[in-house]
Amino acid sequence: MTAAPEDATGLSATSATSATSATSATSAGPSAAEAVVPLAPVPATKPQVPVEGRFAGTVVLVTGAGRGLGRTIAEAFAVEGATVVVAARTARYGERTVRKFRERGLSASLVLGDLAERADVSKMFEEAVTRHGALDVVVHSAADNAQGLLAEIDDDALDYLLRSNVHALHWITRAAVPHLSRSKLPGRMIFISSGAANRVFSPGLNAYGSTKAYLESFARGLAGELGPLGVRVNVVGPGLTVTERMLSHLTHAQADALASSYPLGRAGLPEEIAAAVVFLASREASYITGASLLVDGGASMVPFPARGAMSESASH
Ligand SMILES: NC(=O)c1ccc[n+]([C@@H]2O[C@H](COP(=O)([O-])OP(=O)(O)OC[C@H]3O[C@@H](n4cnc5c(N)ncnc54)[C@H](OP(=O)(O)O)[C@@H]3O)[C@@H](O)[C@H]2O)c1
């Protein structure tokens, strides 16, 4: 079978936002048991899908969209007219995101679950498709970032890391592909990797980085498998990016200082990562699949200090 060229003019414009709260979804994550205020039903008169935009009439599911990069990515698609399904582990973050999107007249709904649980993954995708009738784009941004030295990381942390970051790739793919292959776009998948996959190395993050290396290889293989169905699969690899979580540990200026040796000399912004994701999902990227795009301000080109320089600075 040969995939037809992409044609954004053939998009369905029927994806309606559910007026019901998604808060009944299973949520097995560590912090998912937090109390949730149900989302108010969307007034029938309020337009929920912007009529303009490259993704008008499409349904885009983004994992890890309750906060951080995932939320900014979901917002970028919603502003381009998509109905976004915010997939979140922690209910209060997902609720907040959907509420804020709806306040701006953007179309969004919520599914809750822990990607480390196979049953949660299939339930989230089933809910999304039942509610909206289609699935056109999946962006997998969620990731556990367990820290620990390779020789010391404990079994529980490792098990959760591997289920969240490796097993979930397979579960998400299994749940998404039957719907993406029926999409009129046709379907696209974007996986969020990291420069830590194989370009830069951070002490304590090598187990996490190794899961991203698995993700990169997985996505390339998947692009090969899904190309004949017309489904494109690509990867975006952020470098140091100033997210909400990062700002809880250091200031924006400190993040920029950490990135001062990069060719672009500063940390990245979530919007700069989201722009790359939206591009790869767009019609403009219709001949791109199996690609991995670093969006890191050139961080991967920064040479490690010479061994001598390192021992010299350590002695001061
Ligand atoms: N920020 C950076 O500098 C940077 C650099 C390179 C790559 N990245 C990648 O960018 C993506 C987003 O990172 P971020 O900076 O936005 O991190 P973040 O603020 O920590 O967000 C991570 C998101 O993933 C969710 N998550 C983690 N484990 C999950 C699980 N088992 N099931 C469901 N959701 C889970 C979290 O849910 P909760 O809200 O419940 O915690 C959170 O929403 C990740 O793939 C990360 O590896 C980020």
PDBQT file of the ligand as one rigid body, heavy atoms in Angstrom, charges set to zero:
ROOT
HETATM    1  N1  LIG A 401      12.695  20.922  30.364  1.00  0.00    +0.000 N 
HETATM    2  C1  LIG A 401      13.833  20.513  29.815  1.00  0.00    +0.000 C 
HETATM    3  O1  LIG A 401      14.890  21.156  29.970  1.00  0.00    +0.000 OA
HETATM    4  C2  LIG A 401      13.851  19.288  28.945  1.00  0.00    +0.000 A 
HETATM    5  C3  LIG A 401      15.028  18.985  28.278  1.00  0.00    +0.000 A 
HETATM    6  C4  LIG A 401      15.080  17.857  27.465  1.00  0.00    +0.000 A 
HETATM    7  C5  LIG A 401      13.950  17.063  27.327  1.00  0.00    +0.000 A 
HETATM    8  N2  LIG A 401      12.809  17.373  28.007  1.00  0.00    +0.000 N 
HETATM    9  C6  LIG A 401      11.669  16.481  27.809  1.00  0.00    +0.000 C 
HETATM   10  O2  LIG A 401      10.501  17.247  27.612  1.00  0.00    +0.000 OA
HETATM   11  C7  LIG A 401       9.374  16.528  28.119  1.00  0.00    +0.000 C 
HETATM   12  C8  LIG A 401       8.613  17.412  29.085  1.00  0.00    +0.000 C 
HETATM   13  O3  LIG A 401       9.497  17.774  30.132  1.00  0.00    +0.000 OA
HETATM   14  P1  LIG A 401       9.176  18.984  31.118  1.00  0.00    +0.000 P 
HETATM   15  O4  LIG A 401      10.420  19.755  31.269  1.00  0.00    +0.000 OA
HETATM   16  O5  LIG A 401       7.946  19.666  30.728  1.00  0.00    +0.000 OA
HETATM   17  O6  LIG A 401       8.998  18.171  32.480  1.00  0.00    +0.000 OA
HETATM   18  P2  LIG A 401       7.933  18.282  33.633  1.00  0.00    +0.000 P 
HETATM   19  O7  LIG A 401       7.541  19.692  33.875  1.00  0.00    +0.000 OA
HETATM   20  O8  LIG A 401       8.484  17.476  34.753  1.00  0.00    +0.000 OA
HETATM   21  O9  LIG A 401       6.698  17.529  33.008  1.00  0.00    +0.000 OA
HETATM   22  C9  LIG A 401       6.748  16.165  32.841  1.00  0.00    +0.000 C 
HETATM   23  C10 LIG A 401       5.316  15.723  32.608  1.00  0.00    +0.000 C 
HETATM   24  O10 LIG A 401       5.307  14.313  32.429  1.00  0.00    +0.000 OA
HETATM   25  C11 LIG A 401       4.321  13.771  33.265  1.00  0.00    +0.000 C 
HETATM   26  N3  LIG A 401       4.664  12.403  33.636  1.00  0.00    +0.000 N 
HETATM   27  C12 LIG A 401       5.817  11.927  34.119  1.00  0.00    +0.000 A 
HETATM   28  N4  LIG A 401       5.714  10.598  34.336  1.00  0.00    +0.000 NA
HETATM   29  C13 LIG A 401       4.449  10.243  33.971  1.00  0.00    +0.000 A 
HETATM   30  C14 LIG A 401       3.728   9.030  33.968  1.00  0.00    +0.000 A 
HETATM   31  N5  LIG A 401       4.262   7.890  34.403  1.00  0.00    +0.000 N 
HETATM   32  N6  LIG A 401       2.447   9.043  33.534  1.00  0.00    +0.000 NA
HETATM   33  C15 LIG A 401       1.879  10.195  33.096  1.00  0.00    +0.000 A 
HETATM   34  N7  LIG A 401       2.511  11.385  33.096  1.00  0.00    +0.000 NA
HETATM   35  C16 LIG A 401       3.779  11.393  33.528  1.00  0.00    +0.000 A 
HETATM   36  C17 LIG A 401       4.272  14.695  34.469  1.00  0.00    +0.000 C 
HETATM   37  O11 LIG A 401       3.051  14.533  35.127  1.00  0.00    +0.000 OA
HETATM   38  P3  LIG A 401       2.780  15.183  36.592  1.00  0.00    +0.000 P 
HETATM   39  O12 LIG A 401       2.296  16.570  36.321  1.00  0.00    +0.000 OA
HETATM   40  O13 LIG A 401       1.780  14.282  37.201  1.00  0.00    +0.000 OA
HETATM   41  O14 LIG A 401       4.092  15.166  37.321  1.00  0.00    +0.000 OA
HETATM   42  C18 LIG A 401       4.437  16.045  33.806  1.00  0.00    +0.000 C 
HETATM   43  O15 LIG A 401       3.203  16.531  33.343  1.00  0.00    +0.000 OA
HETATM   44  C19 LIG A 401       9.920  15.260  28.741  1.00  0.00    +0.000 C 
HETATM   45  O16 LIG A 401       9.839  14.206  27.811  1.00  0.00    +0.000 OA
HETATM   46  C20 LIG A 401      11.382  15.596  29.004  1.00  0.00    +0.000 C 
HETATM   47  O17 LIG A 401      12.183  14.441  29.009  1.00  0.00    +0.000 OA
HETATM   48  C21 LIG A 401      12.733  18.466  28.814  1.00  0.00    +0.000 A 
ENDROOT
TORSDOF 0
